[in-house]
Amino acid sequence: ESILSRIRSFEYSQKNAVLVPAAALGVGGMLLYWLRSERKVKTIDMGDGWWGSGERPLKGKEDSSIRPFKIETSDKEIEDLHQRLDRFRFTPHVEGAAFHYGFNSSYLRKVVAYWRNQFDWRKQVEELNKYPHFHTTIEGIDIHFIHVKPTYVPHGRAVKPLLMVHGWPGSFYEFYKIIPLLTEPAKHGLNEGDVVFEVICPSIPGYGFSEAPHQKEFDSIATARIFHKLMNRLGFKEYYLQGGDWGSRITTNMAQMLPQRVKGLHLNLVFIAKQSLGKLICTMLGAYVPWLVGFSKEDARRFYPFMQKNVYDVLRESGYLHIQATKPDTAGCGLNDSPVGLAAYILEKFSTWTDKSFLHRDDGGLESKYSLDELLTNVMIYWVTSSIVSSMRYYKENFSKDPDLSLHNRVGVYVPTGIAAFPQEIVHVPRVWAKAVYKNIITYSYMPRGGHFAAFEEPKLLAQDIMQFVKKVEQL
């Protein structure tokens, strides 16, 4: 009996030796399949839309032609501008206020004088037209974009399509200094010769030369879908994306919507707005033991003192946001009627969003980073297209659905991602927090200088970071 029981025991243990691993393998396989299927399922639905005037036509296909476009001006347009500038009503500034109250009115007087007497809009129109412009109709509205191809491609090198998306109060013109660095890097001393791009820069609908949506609820998801359709219409099956400000949100949505089309996503601003108990604990501990919560020394330097940098500074810089997210048309009417008001409203952002310390300077530090010709050209794009109101509405359409811009963060971004963290950006997002949404961060760079308008202010730094990111992705 003793021998028989031992034999049975041995047989049972042998069965276990086979069954237990087999069961574990089966359960593990099911879990892996579930995880993979979950990843596949979690994309943003592409959907469809109609933003033209009136009802969507029941019959007939949309005109999918790509039409060359040229920016033009006229004596009448320039005369009207000059007459309005001549009627500028000056408001004396508070002594010693610098830019603490907003745009310093004494410096504004200088800007207006330059605009009226020295700024040459015809010359700037020629500058804008140096790259090829196009229009195409998507979902009932005309979409404007520039498409710049390299003039020379080294033998055996593939050209990478790169879609670059601006934000507010910028425009496609923000990318004029970075485009030659990306399309002809060798000419500009960038030793990343194995990476050459063709660059597509669209105007967000309602901005500049893209038609404004005629229907409500045009948000970043609709924009992402339209830009995917644009790239498809141009014949691209795979492409890289780059964005800051609203461009970051739009390109992130594009990666969440059709990840199979996006080879890589590069951002110079990350939206991680949702607060949680975990983040609160991280914030408290990070001030004393940053390494314990995954913060680097540089994260801590940029993040603290917390209240000053993440509450007071943000509140001071975001008054415009509350207006635009609630009743944009009211303030927008005044800006659309007054070129001086428009310039003050827009250029104030190019001061303190470029460098927070510019708040203390009478001239807002504007000419230390940009020329007045560059700044006023961006303002003129809004002025001649009467697009300031429709650009401001974009805030209402997005924030009314998603008050803290975190709704889409539930959908992870799994495409290779590069993040360029500029030190003067309005908010700093540590890599450990960015990973909550961007699951596949390939590069995260602490940029040595620069602020919100990276491509406009530090084109070479941004171009180098984009190239290094793409090189790494191509080697995967």
C-alpha positions in Angstrom: 0.0 0.0 0.0 2.8 2.3 0.9 4.4 1.7 -2.5 1.1 2.2 -4.4 0.4 5.5 -2.5 3.8 6.8 -3.4 3.2 5.9 -7.1 -0.2 7.7 -7.1 1.4 10.7 -5.4 4.2 10.8 -8.0 1.7 10.5 -10.8 -0.3 13.4 -9.3 2.7 15.6 -8.9 3.7 14.8 -12.5 0.3 15.9 -13.7 0.6 19.1 -11.6 4.0 19.7 -13.1 2.4 19.8 -16.5 -1.0 21.3 -15.7 0.1 24.2 -13.5 2.6 25.7 -16.1 0.1 25.0 -18.9 -2.7 26.8 -17.0 -0.3 29.7 -16.1 0.7 29.9 -19.8 -3.0 29.9 -20.8 -3.9 32.6 -18.3 -0.9 34.6 -19.2 -1.7 34.3 -22.9 -5.3 35.4 -22.3 -4.0 38.4 -20.3 -1.5 39.4 -23.0 -4.3 39.1 -25.6 -6.6 41.2 -23.5 -3.9 43.9 -22.9 -3.1 44.0 -26.6 -6.8 44.1 -27.6 -7.3 46.9 -25.1 -4.5 48.9 -26.7 -6.0 48.4 -30.1 -9.5 49.3 -28.9 -8.4 52.5 -27.2 -8.2 55.0 -30.1 -10.2 58.1 -30.7 -13.1 57.5 -33.1 -12.3 59.4 -36.3 -16.0 60.2 -37.1 -16.9 62.7 -39.7 -18.1 66.3 -39.9 -19.5 69.1 -41.9 -18.4 72.7 -41.2 -19.6 74.5 -44.3 -22.5 76.9 -44.4 -26.0 75.4 -44.2 -26.9 71.8 -44.5 -24.4 69.2 -45.9 -25.2 68.5 -49.6 -26.9 65.2 -50.0 -25.5 64.4 -53.4 -22.2 65.0 -55.1 -18.6 64.4 -53.8 -16.6 67.2 -52.3 -14.1 68.9 -54.5 -10.8 67.2 -53.5 -8.6 69.2 -55.7 -5.5 70.9 -54.3 -5.4 74.5 -55.6 -2.4 76.8 -55.6 -2.9 79.9 -53.5 -1.2 83.2 -53.3 -1.4 85.9 -50.6 -2.3 89.3 -52.1 -2.8 92.8 -50.9 -4.1 96.1 -52.3 -3.8 99.8 -52.0 -7.3 99.9 -50.5 -6.3 97.4 -47.8 -3.2 99.3 -46.8 -4.9 102.7 -46.9 -7.7 101.4 -44.6 -5.0 100.1 -42.1 -3.2 103.4 -42.2 -6.3 105.4 -41.6 -7.2 103.3 -38.5 -3.6 103.6 -37.2 -3.8 107.4 -37.6 -6.9 107.4 -35.4 -5.1 105.5 -32.6 -6.3 106.9 -29.2 -3.3 106.8 -26.8 -3.9 105.9 -23.1 -1.1 107.0 -20.7 0.4 104.1 -18.9 0.8 103.8 -15.1 4.4 105.0 -14.2 6.7 102.1 -13.5 4.1 99.5 -14.7 6.3 98.0 -17.4 4.2 95.0 -18.7 2.6 94.2 -15.3 -0.7 95.7 -16.5 -0.5 94.2 -19.9 0.9 95.9 -23.0 2.8 99.1 -22.0 1.0 101.9 -23.9 4.1 104.1 -24.3 5.9 101.2 -26.0 2.7 100.5 -28.0 2.9 104.1 -29.3 6.4 103.2 -30.7 5.1 100.0 -32.3 2.2 101.8 -33.9 4.5 104.5 -35.3 6.7 101.9 -36.8 3.7 100.0 -38.2 2.3 103.2 -39.8 5.6 104.7 -41.2 8.1 101.9 -41.7 6.5 98.5 -41.9 6.2 97.4 -45.5 3.3 95.0 -45.8 3.9 94.5 -49.6 7.4 93.3 -48.8 6.2 91.0 -46.1 3.6 89.5 -48.5 6.4 88.7 -50.9 8.2 87.0 -47.9 5.1 85.0 -47.1 4.8 83.9 -50.7 8.3 82.5 -50.9 6.9 79.1 -50.0 4.2 77.3 -52.0 0.7 77.9 -50.6 -2.4 75.8 -51.3 -6.1 75.5 -50.6 -8.2 72.4 -50.5 -11.8 71.8 -49.4 -12.3 69.4 -46.5 -15.6 68.8 -44.7 -17.1 71.9 -46.4 -14.4 74.5 -45.6 -11.2 75.7 -47.4 -8.1 74.6 -45.7 -4.9 76.6 -46.2 -1.4 75.1 -46.0 2.1 75.5 -47.2 4.0 72.5 -48.5 7.8 72.9 -48.8 10.0 70.1 -50.4 13.8 70.0 -50.2 15.5 71.3 -53.2 18.3 68.7 -52.9 18.1 65.2 -51.5 21.4 63.3 -50.9 21.6 60.0 -52.8 19.9 57.1 -51.1 18.2 59.3 -48.5 14.5 59.1 -47.9 12.5 62.3 -47.4 10.3 62.3 -44.3 7.0 64.1 -44.4 6.5 66.3 -41.3 3.2 68.1 -40.5 3.8 71.1 -38.2 0.8 72.7 -36.5 0.8 76.2 -34.9 -1.4 77.5 -32.0 -2.9 80.8 -30.8 -2.0 83.6 -31.2 0.5 82.3 -33.8 0.2 81.2 -37.4 1.8 79.1 -40.1 4.4 82.0 -40.3 5.9 80.8 -37.0 7.6 78.1 -39.0 9.3 80.2 -41.6 12.7 80.2 -39.9 12.7 76.5 -39.1 11.5 75.2 -42.5 14.9 75.7 -44.3 16.7 74.0 -41.4 14.5 70.9 -41.8 14.3 70.8 -45.6 18.0 71.7 -46.3 19.9 70.9 -43.1 23.4 70.6 -44.6 23.1 74.2 -45.9 22.6 75.5 -42.4 25.3 73.6 -40.6 23.1 70.9 -39.2 25.1 67.6 -39.3 22.0 65.5 -39.4 22.3 64.9 -43.1 20.7 61.5 -43.1 17.4 63.2 -42.0 15.7 65.4 -44.6 12.1 66.6 -44.4 9.3 67.9 -46.6 7.3 70.2 -44.4 3.5 70.7 -44.4 2.2 73.6 -42.3 -1.6 74.0 -42.3 -3.6 76.9 -40.8 -6.0 75.7 -38.2 -9.6 76.3 -39.5 -10.6 79.8 -38.4 -7.0 81.0 -38.3 -5.4 83.1 -41.1 -6.2 81.8 -44.6 -8.1 78.7 -43.5 -11.9 79.3 -43.7 -13.6 79.5 -40.4 -16.1 76.8 -39.4 -19.7 77.9 -40.0 -21.1 75.3 -37.4 -20.7 75.0 -33.7 -18.5 72.4 -31.9 -15.4 72.6 -34.1 -12.7 71.2 -31.7 -9.3 69.7 -31.8 -10.8 66.2 -32.7 -12.4 67.7 -35.8 -9.1 69.5 -36.6 -7.1 66.2 -36.2 -9.5 64.4 -38.5 -9.2 67.2 -41.2 -5.4 67.2 -41.0 -5.3 63.4 -41.4 -7.6 63.8 -44.5 -5.2 66.5 -45.7 -2.2 64.3 -45.4 -4.0 61.4 -47.1 -5.0 63.7 -49.9 -1.4 64.7 -50.4 -0.6 61.0 -50.8 1.1 60.3 -47.5 0.4 57.0 -45.7 2.9 57.6 -42.8 4.2 60.8 -41.5 5.7 62.6 -38.5 3.8 65.3 -36.5 5.1 68.3 -34.6 3.2 70.8 -32.5 3.1 73.3 -29.6 0.2 75.1 -28.0 -3.0 74.0 -29.8 -0.8 72.2 -32.3 0.3 69.9 -29.4 -3.3 69.0 -28.7 -4.2 68.5 -32.3 -1.2 66.3 -33.2 -1.7 64.3 -30.0 -5.3 63.7 -31.1 -4.0 62.7 -34.5 -1.7 60.1 -32.9 -4.6 58.8 -30.7 -7.0 58.7 -33.7 -4.9 56.9 -36.4 -1.7 55.7 -34.7 -0.9 53.4 -37.7 -0.4 56.6 -39.8 1.9 58.4 -37.3 5.6 57.4 -37.4 6.4 59.8 -34.6 5.0 62.7 -32.6 7.3 65.6 -31.4 5.9 68.2 -29.0 7.2 71.4 -27.4 4.2 71.6 -25.0 2.4 68.8 -23.2 -1.1 69.1 -21.8 -1.4 67.1 -18.6 -4.0 69.1 -16.7 -6.0 66.6 -14.6 -5.1 66.7 -10.9 -5.2 63.7 -8.6 -4.3 62.7 -5.1 -1.2 61.0 -6.5 0.0 64.1 -8.2 -0.7 66.2 -5.0 1.5 63.8 -3.0 4.2 63.9 -5.7 4.1 67.7 -5.7 4.5 67.8 -1.9 7.3 65.2 -1.7 9.0 66.5 -4.9 10.0 69.7 -3.2 12.1 67.8 -0.6 13.0 64.4 -2.2 12.4 64.9 -6.0 14.2 61.6 -6.8 11.6 59.7 -4.7 8.7 60.8 -7.0 10.7 60.5 -10.3 11.6 64.2 -10.6 15.1 65.1 -11.9 17.0 68.0 -10.4 16.1 70.0 -13.5 12.4 69.2 -13.0 12.6 70.4 -9.4 14.4 73.6 -10.5 11.7 74.4 -13.1 8.7 73.2 -11.0 9.3 74.9 -7.6 8.4 77.1 -5.8 5.1 75.4 -6.8 2.6 78.1 -6.0 4.6 80.8 -7.8 5.3 78.9 -11.0 2.1 76.7 -11.2 -0.6 78.9 -9.7 0.2 82.6 -9.6 2.1 82.8 -12.9 -0.5 80.7 -14.6 -3.4 82.8 -13.3 -1.6 86.0 -14.4 -1.1 84.6 -17.9 -4.5 83.0 -18.4 -7.1 85.8 -18.1 -7.5 85.8 -21.9 -8.3 82.1 -21.8 -11.4 82.6 -19.6 -12.8 85.2 -21.9 -12.1 83.1 -25.0 -13.5 79.9 -23.5 -16.8 81.6 -22.5 -17.8 84.6 -24.7 -15.1 85.1 -27.3 -17.3 87.1 -29.7 -17.7 90.1 -27.4 -14.1 91.0 -26.9 -13.3 89.7 -30.4 -15.5 92.3 -32.1 -13.4 95.1 -30.7 -10.1 93.4 -31.7 -11.4 92.8 -35.2 -12.2 96.5 -35.6 -9.0 98.0 -34.2 -5.6 97.0 -35.5 -4.0 98.7 -32.5 -6.1 96.7 -30.1 -5.4 93.5 -32.0 -1.6 94.1 -31.9 -1.6 94.9 -28.2 -3.7 91.7 -27.5 -1.5 89.4 -29.6 1.9 90.9 -29.0 1.5 90.9 -25.2 1.6 87.1 -25.4 4.9 87.2 -27.4 6.4 89.1 -24.5 5.7 87.1 -21.3 5.2 83.7 -23.0 8.7 84.1 -24.5 10.3 85.0 -21.1 8.5 85.5 -17.8 11.1 88.1 -16.8 10.0 90.4 -19.7 7.1 91.4 -17.5 9.5 93.8 -15.8 10.7 95.6 -19.0 9.1 98.7 -20.5 9.3 97.2 -24.0 8.3 93.7 -22.9 11.6 92.4 -24.2 9.9 91.9 -27.6 12.7 93.2 -29.8 15.3 91.1 -27.9 13.9 87.9 -29.5 12.0 89.1 -32.6 12.0 91.9 -35.1 9.0 94.2 -35.3 8.6 93.1 -38.9 8.2 89.5 -37.8 5.8 90.4 -35.0 3.6 92.6 -37.1 3.5 90.1 -40.0 1.9 87.6 -37.6 -0.5 90.3 -36.5 -1.3 91.2 -40.1 -2.2 87.6 -40.9 -5.0 87.9 -38.3 -5.9 91.5 -39.5 -6.3 91.0 -43.2 -8.2 87.8 -42.8 -10.5 89.1 -40.0 -9.8 85.8 -38.2 -9.2 86.9 -34.6 -12.8 86.2 -33.5 -12.9 82.7 -35.1 -9.5 81.9 -33.7 -10.7 82.9 -30.2 -13.8 80.7 -30.6 -11.6 77.6 -30.8 -11.2 78.0 -27.0 -14.9 77.9 -26.4 -15.4 74.8 -28.6 -12.7 72.9 -26.8 -13.1 74.0 -23.2 -16.9 73.7 -23.2 -16.6 70.0 -23.8 -13.4 69.4 -21.8 -12.9 72.1 -19.1 -9.4 70.9 -18.0 -8.3 69.4 -21.4 -7.9 66.0 -19.9 -10.7 64.0 -21.4 -8.6 62.5 -24.2 -5.8 61.7 -21.8 -7.7 58.4 -21.0 -6.5 57.3 -24.5 -2.8 56.5 -24.3 -0.4 57.7 -27.0 1.6 54.7 -28.1 3.4 56.1 -31.1 7.1 57.1 -30.5 7.1 60.5 -28.9 9.7 63.2 -28.4 9.3 66.1 -26.0 11.3 69.3 -26.0 10.8 71.0 -22.7 11.7 74.7 -23.0 12.6 76.5 -19.7 10.4 79.5 -20.2 7.3 77.6 -21.2 4.2 78.6 -19.2 4.1 75.3 -17.3 6.7 72.5 -17.0 5.6 68.9 -17.2 8.1 66.4 -15.9 8.8 63.3 -17.9 7.4 61.0 -15.2 4.0 62.8 -15.5 4.1 62.9 -19.3 4.5 59.1 -19.4 0.9 58.8 -18.0 -0.4 59.7 -21.4 2.6 59.3 -23.7 3.5 55.7 -23.2 6.5 55.6 -25.6 8.7 58.6 -25.0 11.9 58.1 -27.1 13.5 61.5 -26.3 12.8 64.0 -23.6 15.1 67.1 -23.8 15.6 69.9 -21.3 16.2 72.7 -23.7 18.8 75.2 -22.7 16.8 78.3 -23.5 13.5 79.4 -25.1 9.8 79.7 -24.4 6.4 79.1 -25.8 7.0 80.1 -29.4 9.8 77.6 -29.9 10.0 77.5 -33.7 9.7 81.3 -34.0 12.2 82.0 -31.2 14.7 79.2 -31.3 14.4 77.5 -34.7 17.8 75.9 -34.7 17.4 74.3 -31.2 14.0 72.9 -32.1 15.2 71.6 -35.5 18.1 69.8 -33.9 15.8 68.2 -31.4 13.3 67.1 -34.0 16.1 65.6 -36.1 17.6 63.7 -33.2 14.2 62.3 -32.3 13.5 61.2 -35.9 16.9 59.6 -36.2 16.2 57.5 -33.1 12.7 56.5 -34.3 14.2 55.4 -37.7 16.7 53.2 -35.9 14.0 51.3 -34.0 
